Amino acid sequence: MVYGLGLIGALVYYLGAADGFWVGLLGVLKAIVWPAFLVYELLRSVAG
């Protein structure tokens, strides 16, 4: 559920900042991927 809220929030942010179609498409891809990087960095800092 938290991932879904993060995804929606990121979509709103990235699509709101997009100037064109391709930038918006890149924003959608970033919105899908960014939580994975966040969790990776969080676990790396906790474990390491």
Order of alpha helices (4+ residues) and beta strands (2+ residues): alpha-alpha
